[in-house]
């Protein structure tokens, strides 16, 4: 099965196809992105965002990870006076397509919905998609996690831990609304049945499915967001127990309307079990 690289819709759309996978911080996006990136025929750039290029630069990743860009390409663009984000992605996608690779962008959605660590005025919508939609036929999908477990995990990240819980949950709700619009899978379902859920992701992004991904992803290093030991899962795809939590923390989150709206949008049940 080949990878569709150009539009074939009935309206005659001939723009090249570009896949975007959206996810928030500490929601399983790294292991899911790594599992997708390790498959043959895919060039995945990780945590890409027009306001985050000083941290994660698509040209640098395309050059260092896949050899799709050469230093002379970057020099030529700089000599023209600027490095427009959409032009850079157009160059990368064309080079990937020429090599028979489907370009996938793992969106740095955190900047759009939470803001931290770089953006003080998150818009609550995907700027990446807005900037690229005039050049590409975008195929988009999202991955999500229970908002309370995501919050517990984010409390371990200094740049996010100081975010007020009501602002955090407001971002979760806006992201959940996007996920409902474009389609999504849940991180918990992925951990419970990785092949079935990864097949669903591949179908949504119109990519071939590689059943060998569970073994291949363990050694895949072309991804951002990994810790040296791959976090609590240590490189394995496995279900994780809920982190211990204070009942006062749960009570505070329970008082936030956006938290309950997020649960409903994504089909999650409220947290009822006592802390471990």
Number of C-alpha atoms within 10 A of each C-alpha: 6 9 14 17 24 15 17 14 9 6 7 8 13 13 16 18 24 25 23 22 24 26 27 24 22 21 22 21 26 21 25 22 26 26 22 25 25 24 20 14 19 19 26 29 26 25 29 22 26 20 16 16 14 9 11 18 18 25 24 18 21 22 16 13 16 15 14 22 21 13 10 9 15 16 11 12 14 12 10 8 8 10 15 12 18 17 13 17 20 17 14 21 24 17 17 22 21 12 11 16 20 24 25 24 23 25 27 25 25 26 28 26 25 27 20 18 13 15 15 11 12 18 15 21 17 20 19 21 17 9 14 18 15 11 15 22 20 18 17 22 23 26 23 25 25 21 24 19 16 19 21 18 17 19 14 11 12 10 12 20 16 12 17 9 17 16 15 24 25 20 26 28 25 19 27 25 18 19 21 14 12 13 15 22 19 18 20 19 15 22 18 14 13 20 17 12 19 22 17 17 24 15 12 17 19 18 24 18 18 18 14 12 20 19 14 16 22 17 11 16 12 19 19 17 17 15 11 8 9 14 12 11 12 13 20 15 20 15 14 11 9 14 10 10 13 10 11 9 12 15 10 11 20 15 11 15 13 20 23 18 18 22 19 14 15 20 11 14 10 14 12 7 7 9 12 9
